[in-house]
Amino acid sequence: ATIHINNAYQQEHELNIQLSAISSFLDLGSLCHNCQPGSGDVRSSEGHTVSVTVSLDPLLKKRHLRTLMKNTDVVYSMAYSLWKYLEIAPPHFHPRCIPLLHRLLELAPEAAGVENVLA
């Protein structure tokens, strides 16, 4: 019984790592996709700063994201993994998998390709 418990614990640990990796990739991709050049400080007529725009330089550049999305199967591999997790993972992982699938569909260059993996 101890071996089975340790094996289940190991599988859940690996699943947590894989879901975290997918989430991190999607975070980087979303940041890269949505990052706009900063415009600097905006000053009021009295000279007070009204707002400050912080320019972010994402670790993943747009050209890198474009290459990953168009020239690799990383999106489809993640979609397949997330879909399989919904079948084989314990139910308490499902609330983590479903939003990741939605985010993947939003980020994918062709949602139809991801949907084909899920079908």
Phi and psi in radians as a Rosetta constraint file:
Dihedral C 1 N 2 CA 2 C 2 CIRCULARHARMONIC -1.111 0.35
Dihedral N 2 CA 2 C 2 N 3 CIRCULARHARMONIC -0.699 0.35
Dihedral C 2 N 3 CA 3 C 3 CIRCULARHARMONIC -1.094 0.35
Dihedral N 3 CA 3 C 3 N 4 CIRCULARHARMONIC -0.735 0.35
Dihedral C 3 N 4 CA 4 C 4 CIRCULARHARMONIC -1.103 0.35
Dihedral N 4 CA 4 C 4 N 5 CIRCULARHARMONIC -0.728 0.35
Dihedral C 4 N 5 CA 5 C 5 CIRCULARHARMONIC -1.134 0.35
Dihedral N 5 CA 5 C 5 N 6 CIRCULARHARMONIC -0.789 0.35
Dihedral C 5 N 6 CA 6 C 6 CIRCULARHARMONIC -1.114 0.35
Dihedral N 6 CA 6 C 6 N 7 CIRCULARHARMONIC -0.685 0.35
Dihedral C 6 N 7 CA 7 C 7 CIRCULARHARMONIC -1.122 0.35
Dihedral N 7 CA 7 C 7 N 8 CIRCULARHARMONIC -0.755 0.35
Dihedral C 7 N 8 CA 8 C 8 CIRCULARHARMONIC -1.117 0.35
Dihedral N 8 CA 8 C 8 N 9 CIRCULARHARMONIC -0.725 0.35
Dihedral C 8 N 9 CA 9 C 9 CIRCULARHARMONIC -1.080 0.35
Dihedral N 9 CA 9 C 9 N 10 CIRCULARHARMONIC -0.771 0.35
Dihedral C 9 N 10 CA 10 C 10 CIRCULARHARMONIC -1.080 0.35
Dihedral N 10 CA 10 C 10 N 11 CIRCULARHARMONIC -0.748 0.35
Dihedral C 10 N 11 CA 11 C 11 CIRCULARHARMONIC -1.119 0.35
Dihedral N 11 CA 11 C 11 N 12 CIRCULARHARMONIC -0.732 0.35
Dihedral C 11 N 12 CA 12 C 12 CIRCULARHARMONIC -1.167 0.35
Dihedral N 12 CA 12 C 12 N 13 CIRCULARHARMONIC -0.665 0.35
Dihedral C 12 N 13 CA 13 C 13 CIRCULARHARMONIC -1.090 0.35
Dihedral N 13 CA 13 C 13 N 14 CIRCULARHARMONIC -0.801 0.35
Dihedral C 13 N 14 CA 14 C 14 CIRCULARHARMONIC -1.115 0.35
Dihedral N 14 CA 14 C 14 N 15 CIRCULARHARMONIC -0.692 0.35
Dihedral C 14 N 15 CA 15 C 15 CIRCULARHARMONIC -1.123 0.35
Dihedral N 15 CA 15 C 15 N 16 CIRCULARHARMONIC -0.726 0.35
Dihedral C 15 N 16 CA 16 C 16 CIRCULARHARMONIC -1.037 0.35
Dihedral N 16 CA 16 C 16 N 17 CIRCULARHARMONIC -0.741 0.35
Dihedral C 16 N 17 CA 17 C 17 CIRCULARHARMONIC -1.133 0.35
Dihedral N 17 CA 17 C 17 N 18 CIRCULARHARMONIC -0.776 0.35
Dihedral C 17 N 18 CA 18 C 18 CIRCULARHARMONIC -1.131 0.35
Dihedral N 18 CA 18 C 18 N 19 CIRCULARHARMONIC -0.736 0.35
Dihedral C 18 N 19 CA 19 C 19 CIRCULARHARMONIC -1.155 0.35
Dihedral N 19 CA 19 C 19 N 20 CIRCULARHARMONIC -0.640 0.35
Dihedral C 19 N 20 CA 20 C 20 CIRCULARHARMONIC -1.153 0.35
Dihedral N 20 CA 20 C 20 N 21 CIRCULARHARMONIC -0.690 0.35
Dihedral C 20 N 21 CA 21 C 21 CIRCULARHARMONIC -1.130 0.35
Dihedral N 21 CA 21 C 21 N 22 CIRCULARHARMONIC -0.764 0.35
Dihedral C 21 N 22 CA 22 C 22 CIRCULARHARMONIC -1.097 0.35
Dihedral N 22 CA 22 C 22 N 23 CIRCULARHARMONIC -0.773 0.35
Dihedral C 22 N 23 CA 23 C 23 CIRCULARHARMONIC -1.071 0.35
Dihedral N 23 CA 23 C 23 N 24 CIRCULARHARMONIC -0.754 0.35
Dihedral C 23 N 24 CA 24 C 24 CIRCULARHARMONIC -1.107 0.35
Dihedral N 24 CA 24 C 24 N 25 CIRCULARHARMONIC -0.750 0.35
Dihedral C 24 N 25 CA 25 C 25 CIRCULARHARMONIC -1.062 0.35
Dihedral N 25 CA 25 C 25 N 26 CIRCULARHARMONIC -0.773 0.35
Dihedral C 25 N 26 CA 26 C 26 CIRCULARHARMONIC -1.160 0.35
Dihedral N 26 CA 26 C 26 N 27 CIRCULARHARMONIC -0.629 0.35
Dihedral C 26 N 27 CA 27 C 27 CIRCULARHARMONIC -1.090 0.35
Dihedral N 27 CA 27 C 27 N 28 CIRCULARHARMONIC -0.826 0.35
Dihedral C 27 N 28 CA 28 C 28 CIRCULARHARMONIC -1.099 0.35
Dihedral N 28 CA 28 C 28 N 29 CIRCULARHARMONIC -0.747 0.35
Dihedral C 28 N 29 CA 29 C 29 CIRCULARHARMONIC -1.121 0.35
Dihedral N 29 CA 29 C 29 N 30 CIRCULARHARMONIC -0.731 0.35
Dihedral C 29 N 30 CA 30 C 30 CIRCULARHARMONIC -1.158 0.35
Dihedral N 30 CA 30 C 30 N 31 CIRCULARHARMONIC -0.740 0.35
Dihedral C 30 N 31 CA 31 C 31 CIRCULARHARMONIC -1.068 0.35
Dihedral N 31 CA 31 C 31 N 32 CIRCULARHARMONIC -0.795 0.35
Dihedral C 31 N 32 CA 32 C 32 CIRCULARHARMONIC -1.086 0.35
Dihedral N 32 CA 32 C 32 N 33 CIRCULARHARMONIC -0.773 0.35
Dihedral C 32 N 33 CA 33 C 33 CIRCULARHARMONIC -1.150 0.35
Dihedral N 33 CA 33 C 33 N 34 CIRCULARHARMONIC -0.626 0.35
Dihedral C 33 N 34 CA 34 C 34 CIRCULARHARMONIC -1.751 0.35
Dihedral N 34 CA 34 C 34 N 35 CIRCULARHARMONIC -0.072 0.35
Dihedral C 34 N 35 CA 35 C 35 CIRCULARHARMONIC -1.236 0.35
Dihedral N 35 CA 35 C 35 N 36 CIRCULARHARMONIC 2.210 0.35
Dihedral C 35 N 36 CA 36 C 36 CIRCULARHARMONIC -1.985 0.35
Dihedral N 36 CA 36 C 36 N 37 CIRCULARHARMONIC 2.601 0.35
Dihedral C 36 N 37 CA 37 C 37 CIRCULARHARMONIC -1.060 0.35
Dihedral N 37 CA 37 C 37 N 38 CIRCULARHARMONIC 2.452 0.35
Dihedral C 37 N 38 CA 38 C 38 CIRCULARHARMONIC -1.309 0.35
Dihedral N 38 CA 38 C 38 N 39 CIRCULARHARMONIC 2.669 0.35
Dihedral C 38 N 39 CA 39 C 39 CIRCULARHARMONIC -1.895 0.35
Dihedral N 39 CA 39 C 39 N 40 CIRCULARHARMONIC 0.008 0.35
Dihedral C 39 N 40 CA 40 C 40 CIRCULARHARMONIC 1.480 0.35
Dihedral N 40 CA 40 C 40 N 41 CIRCULARHARMONIC -2.897 0.35
Dihedral C 40 N 41 CA 41 C 41 CIRCULARHARMONIC -1.291 0.35
Dihedral N 41 CA 41 C 41 N 42 CIRCULARHARMONIC 2.539 0.35
Dihedral C 41 N 42 CA 42 C 42 CIRCULARHARMONIC -1.913 0.35
Dihedral N 42 CA 42 C 42 N 43 CIRCULARHARMONIC 2.157 0.35
Dihedral C 42 N 43 CA 43 C 43 CIRCULARHARMONIC -1.864 0.35
Dihedral N 43 CA 43 C 43 N 44 CIRCULARHARMONIC 2.482 0.35
Dihedral C 43 N 44 CA 44 C 44 CIRCULARHARMONIC -1.416 0.35
Dihedral N 44 CA 44 C 44 N 45 CIRCULARHARMONIC 3.052 0.35
Dihedral C 44 N 45 CA 45 C 45 CIRCULARHARMONIC -1.134 0.35
Dihedral N 45 CA 45 C 45 N 46 CIRCULARHARMONIC -0.382 0.35
Dihedral C 45 N 46 CA 46 C 46 CIRCULARHARMONIC -1.501 0.35
Dihedral N 46 CA 46 C 46 N 47 CIRCULARHARMONIC -0.060 0.35
Dihedral C 46 N 47 CA 47 C 47 CIRCULARHARMONIC 1.576 0.35
Dihedral N 47 CA 47 C 47 N 48 CIRCULARHARMONIC 0.067 0.35
Dihedral C 47 N 48 CA 48 C 48 CIRCULARHARMONIC -1.464 0.35
Dihedral N 48 CA 48 C 48 N 49 CIRCULARHARMONIC 2.539 0.35
Dihedral C 48 N 49 CA 49 C 49 CIRCULARHARMONIC -1.302 0.35
Dihedral N 49 CA 49 C 49 N 50 CIRCULARHARMONIC 2.159 0.35
Dihedral C 49 N 50 CA 50 C 50 CIRCULARHARMONIC -1.523 0.35
Dihedral N 50 CA 50 C 50 N 51 CIRCULARHARMONIC -0.761 0.35
Dihedral C 50 N 51 CA 51 C 51 CIRCULARHARMONIC -2.680 0.35
Dihedral N 51 CA 51 C 51 N 52 CIRCULARHARMONIC 2.822 0.35
Dihedral C 51 N 52 CA 52 C 52 CIRCULARHARMONIC -2.226 0.35
Dihedral N 52 CA 52 C 52 N 53 CIRCULARHARMONIC 2.253 0.35
Dihedral C 52 N 53 CA 53 C 53 CIRCULARHARMONIC -1.736 0.35
Dihedral N 53 CA 53 C 53 N 54 CIRCULARHARMONIC 2.169 0.35
Dihedral C 53 N 54 CA 54 C 54 CIRCULARHARMONIC -1.681 0.35
Dihedral N 54 CA 54 C 54 N 55 CIRCULARHARMONIC 2.179 0.35
Dihedral C 54 N 55 CA 55 C 55 CIRCULARHARMONIC -1.496 0.35
Dihedral N 55 CA 55 C 55 N 56 CIRCULARHARMONIC 2.156 0.35
Dihedral C 55 N 56 CA 56 C 56 CIRCULARHARMONIC -1.817 0.35
Dihedral N 56 CA 56 C 56 N 57 CIRCULARHARMONIC 2.420 0.35
Dihedral C 56 N 57 CA 57 C 57 CIRCULARHARMONIC -1.961 0.35
Dihedral N 57 CA 57 C 57 N 58 CIRCULARHARMONIC 1.644 0.35
Dihedral C 57 N 58 CA 58 C 58 CIRCULARHARMONIC -1.080 0.35
Dihedral N 58 CA 58 C 58 N 59 CIRCULARHARMONIC 2.612 0.35
Dihedral C 58 N 59 CA 59 C 59 CIRCULARHARMONIC -1.102 0.35
Dihedral N 59 CA 59 C 59 N 60 CIRCULARHARMONIC -0.581 0.35
Dihedral C 59 N 60 CA 60 C 60 CIRCULARHARMONIC -1.718 0.35
Dihedral N 60 CA 60 C 60 N 61 CIRCULARHARMONIC 2.005 0.35
Dihedral C 60 N 61 CA 61 C 61 CIRCULARHARMONIC -1.401 0.35
Dihedral N 61 CA 61 C 61 N 62 CIRCULARHARMONIC 2.772 0.35
Dihedral C 61 N 62 CA 62 C 62 CIRCULARHARMONIC -1.034 0.35
Dihedral N 62 CA 62 C 62 N 63 CIRCULARHARMONIC -0.653 0.35
Dihedral C 62 N 63 CA 63 C 63 CIRCULARHARMONIC -1.185 0.35
Dihedral N 63 CA 63 C 63 N 64 CIRCULARHARMONIC -0.607 0.35
Dihedral C 63 N 64 CA 64 C 64 CIRCULARHARMONIC -1.165 0.35
Dihedral N 64 CA 64 C 64 N 65 CIRCULARHARMONIC -0.775 0.35
Dihedral C 64 N 65 CA 65 C 65 CIRCULARHARMONIC -1.072 0.35
Dihedral N 65 CA 65 C 65 N 66 CIRCULARHARMONIC -0.756 0.35
Dihedral C 65 N 66 CA 66 C 66 CIRCULARHARMONIC -1.068 0.35
Dihedral N 66 CA 66 C 66 N 67 CIRCULARHARMONIC -0.741 0.35
Dihedral C 66 N 67 CA 67 C 67 CIRCULARHARMONIC -1.114 0.35
Dihedral N 67 CA 67 C 67 N 68 CIRCULARHARMONIC -0.799 0.35
Dihedral C 67 N 68 CA 68 C 68 CIRCULARHARMONIC -1.065 0.35
Dihedral N 68 CA 68 C 68 N 69 CIRCULARHARMONIC -0.712 0.35
Dihedral C 68 N 69 CA 69 C 69 CIRCULARHARMONIC -1.310 0.35
Dihedral N 69 CA 69 C 69 N 70 CIRCULARHARMONIC -0.632 0.35
Dihedral C 69 N 70 CA 70 C 70 CIRCULARHARMONIC -1.693 0.35
Dihedral N 70 CA 70 C 70 N 71 CIRCULARHARMONIC -0.510 0.35
Dihedral C 70 N 71 CA 71 C 71 CIRCULARHARMONIC -1.916 0.35
Dihedral N 71 CA 71 C 71 N 72 CIRCULARHARMONIC 0.053 0.35
Dihedral C 71 N 72 CA 72 C 72 CIRCULARHARMONIC -2.287 0.35
Dihedral N 72 CA 72 C 72 N 73 CIRCULARHARMONIC 3.009 0.35
Dihedral C 72 N 73 CA 73 C 73 CIRCULARHARMONIC -1.836 0.35
Dihedral N 73 CA 73 C 73 N 74 CIRCULARHARMONIC 0.394 0.35
Dihedral C 73 N 74 CA 74 C 74 CIRCULARHARMONIC -1.031 0.35
Dihedral N 74 CA 74 C 74 N 75 CIRCULARHARMONIC -0.690 0.35
Dihedral C 74 N 75 CA 75 C 75 CIRCULARHARMONIC -1.129 0.35
Dihedral N 75 CA 75 C 75 N 76 CIRCULARHARMONIC -0.783 0.35
Dihedral C 75 N 76 CA 76 C 76 CIRCULARHARMONIC -1.236 0.35
Dihedral N 76 CA 76 C 76 N 77 CIRCULARHARMONIC -0.614 0.35
Dihedral C 76 N 77 CA 77 C 77 CIRCULARHARMONIC -1.128 0.35
Dihedral N 77 CA 77 C 77 N 78 CIRCULARHARMONIC -0.755 0.35
Dihedral C 77 N 78 CA 78 C 78 CIRCULARHARMONIC -1.152 0.35
Dihedral N 78 CA 78 C 78 N 79 CIRCULARHARMONIC -0.714 0.35
Dihedral C 78 N 79 CA 79 C 79 CIRCULARHARMONIC -1.077 0.35
Dihedral N 79 CA 79 C 79 N 80 CIRCULARHARMONIC -0.776 0.35
Dihedral C 79 N 80 CA 80 C 80 CIRCULARHARMONIC -1.073 0.35
Dihedral N 80 CA 80 C 80 N 81 CIRCULARHARMONIC -0.791 0.35
Dihedral C 80 N 81 CA 81 C 81 CIRCULARHARMONIC -1.082 0.35
Dihedral N 81 CA 81 C 81 N 82 CIRCULARHARMONIC -0.813 0.35
Dihedral C 81 N 82 CA 82 C 82 CIRCULARHARMONIC -1.089 0.35
Dihedral N 82 CA 82 C 82 N 83 CIRCULARHARMONIC -0.708 0.35
Dihedral C 82 N 83 CA 83 C 83 CIRCULARHARMONIC -1.125 0.35
Dihedral N 83 CA 83 C 83 N 84 CIRCULARHARMONIC -0.744 0.35
Dihedral C 83 N 84 CA 84 C 84 CIRCULARHARMONIC -1.119 0.35
Dihedral N 84 CA 84 C 84 N 85 CIRCULARHARMONIC -0.648 0.35
Dihedral C 84 N 85 CA 85 C 85 CIRCULARHARMONIC -1.083 0.35
Dihedral N 85 CA 85 C 85 N 86 CIRCULARHARMONIC -0.577 0.35
Dihedral C 85 N 86 CA 86 C 86 CIRCULARHARMONIC -1.166 0.35
Dihedral N 86 CA 86 C 86 N 87 CIRCULARHARMONIC -0.455 0.35
Dihedral C 86 N 87 CA 87 C 87 CIRCULARHARMONIC -1.493 0.35
Dihedral N 87 CA 87 C 87 N 88 CIRCULARHARMONIC -0.705 0.35
Dihedral C 87 N 88 CA 88 C 88 CIRCULARHARMONIC -1.888 0.35
Dihedral N 88 CA 88 C 88 N 89 CIRCULARHARMONIC -0.376 0.35
Dihedral C 88 N 89 CA 89 C 89 CIRCULARHARMONIC -1.378 0.35
Dihedral N 89 CA 89 C 89 N 90 CIRCULARHARMONIC 2.681 0.35
Dihedral C 89 N 90 CA 90 C 90 CIRCULARHARMONIC -1.011 0.35
Dihedral N 90 CA 90 C 90 N 91 CIRCULARHARMONIC 2.606 0.35
Dihedral C 90 N 91 CA 91 C 91 CIRCULARHARMONIC -0.985 0.35
Dihedral N 91 CA 91 C 91 N 92 CIRCULARHARMONIC -0.456 0.35
Dihedral C 91 N 92 CA 92 C 92 CIRCULARHARMONIC -1.227 0.35
Dihedral N 92 CA 92 C 92 N 93 CIRCULARHARMONIC -0.150 0.35
Dihedral C 92 N 93 CA 93 C 93 CIRCULARHARMONIC -1.546 0.35
Dihedral N 93 CA 93 C 93 N 94 CIRCULARHARMONIC -0.322 0.35
Dihedral C 93 N 94 CA 94 C 94 CIRCULARHARMONIC -1.010 0.35
Dihedral N 94 CA 94 C 94 N 95 CIRCULARHARMONIC -0.730 0.35
Dihedral C 94 N 95 CA 95 C 95 CIRCULARHARMONIC -1.109 0.35
Dihedral N 95 CA 95 C 95 N 96 CIRCULARHARMONIC -0.316 0.35
Dihedral C 95 N 96 CA 96 C 96 CIRCULARHARMONIC -1.507 0.35
Dihedral N 96 CA 96 C 96 N 97 CIRCULARHARMONIC -0.607 0.35
Dihedral C 96 N 97 CA 97 C 97 CIRCULARHARMONIC -1.254 0.35
Dihedral N 97 CA 97 C 97 N 98 CIRCULARHARMONIC -0.746 0.35
Dihedral C 97 N 98 CA 98 C 98 CIRCULARHARMONIC -1.091 0.35
Dihedral N 98 CA 98 C 98 N 99 CIRCULARHARMONIC -0.854 0.35
Dihedral C 98 N 99 CA 99 C 99 CIRCULARHARMONIC -1.090 0.35
Dihedral N 99 CA 99 C 99 N 100 CIRCULARHARMONIC -0.576 0.35
Dihedral C 99 N 100 CA 100 C 100 CIRCULARHARMONIC -1.147 0.35
Dihedral N 100 CA 100 C 100 N 101 CIRCULARHARMONIC -0.677 0.35
Dihedral C 100 N 101 CA 101 C 101 CIRCULARHARMONIC -1.090 0.35
Dihedral N 101 CA 101 C 101 N 102 CIRCULARHARMONIC -0.736 0.35
Dihedral C 101 N 102 CA 102 C 102 CIRCULARHARMONIC -1.100 0.35
Dihedral N 102 CA 102 C 102 N 103 CIRCULARHARMONIC -0.764 0.35
Dihedral C 102 N 103 CA 103 C 103 CIRCULARHARMONIC -1.129 0.35
Dihedral N 103 CA 103 C 103 N 104 CIRCULARHARMONIC -0.660 0.35
Dihedral C 103 N 104 CA 104 C 104 CIRCULARHARMONIC -1.114 0.35
Dihedral N 104 CA 104 C 104 N 105 CIRCULARHARMONIC -0.730 0.35
Dihedral C 104 N 105 CA 105 C 105 CIRCULARHARMONIC -1.079 0.35
Dihedral N 105 CA 105 C 105 N 106 CIRCULARHARMONIC -0.664 0.35
Dihedral C 105 N 106 CA 106 C 106 CIRCULARHARMONIC -1.201 0.35
Dihedral N 106 CA 106 C 106 N 107 CIRCULARHARMONIC -0.616 0.35
Dihedral C 106 N 107 CA 107 C 107 CIRCULARHARMONIC -1.499 0.35
Dihedral N 107 CA 107 C 107 N 108 CIRCULARHARMONIC -0.447 0.35
Dihedral C 107 N 108 CA 108 C 108 CIRCULARHARMONIC -1.125 0.35
Dihedral N 108 CA 108 C 108 N 109 CIRCULARHARMONIC 2.443 0.35
Dihedral C 108 N 109 CA 109 C 109 CIRCULARHARMONIC -1.147 0.35
Dihedral N 109 CA 109 C 109 N 110 CIRCULARHARMONIC -0.530 0.35
Dihedral C 109 N 110 CA 110 C 110 CIRCULARHARMONIC -2.312 0.35
Dihedral N 110 CA 110 C 110 N 111 CIRCULARHARMONIC 1.783 0.35
Dihedral C 110 N 111 CA 111 C 111 CIRCULARHARMONIC -1.076 0.35
Dihedral N 111 CA 111 C 111 N 112 CIRCULARHARMONIC -0.543 0.35
Dihedral C 111 N 112 CA 112 C 112 CIRCULARHARMONIC -1.063 0.35
Dihedral N 112 CA 112 C 112 N 113 CIRCULARHARMONIC -0.642 0.35
Dihedral C 112 N 113 CA 113 C 113 CIRCULARHARMONIC -1.124 0.35
Dihedral N 113 CA 113 C 113 N 114 CIRCULARHARMONIC -0.703 0.35
Dihedral C 113 N 114 CA 114 C 114 CIRCULARHARMONIC -1.188 0.35
Dihedral N 114 CA 114 C 114 N 115 CIRCULARHARMONIC -0.742 0.35
Dihedral C 114 N 115 CA 115 C 115 CIRCULARHARMONIC -1.075 0.35
Dihedral N 115 CA 115 C 115 N 116 CIRCULARHARMONIC -0.599 0.35
Dihedral C 115 N 116 CA 116 C 116 CIRCULARHARMONIC -1.129 0.35
Dihedral N 116 CA 116 C 116 N 117 CIRCULARHARMONIC -0.637 0.35
Dihedral C 116 N 117 CA 117 C 117 CIRCULARHARMONIC -1.127 0.35
Dihedral N 117 CA 117 C 117 N 118 CIRCULARHARMONIC -0.650 0.35
Dihedral C 117 N 118 CA 118 C 118 CIRCULARHARMONIC -1.361 0.35
Dihedral N 118 CA 118 C 118 N 119 CIRCULARHARMONIC -0.342 0.35
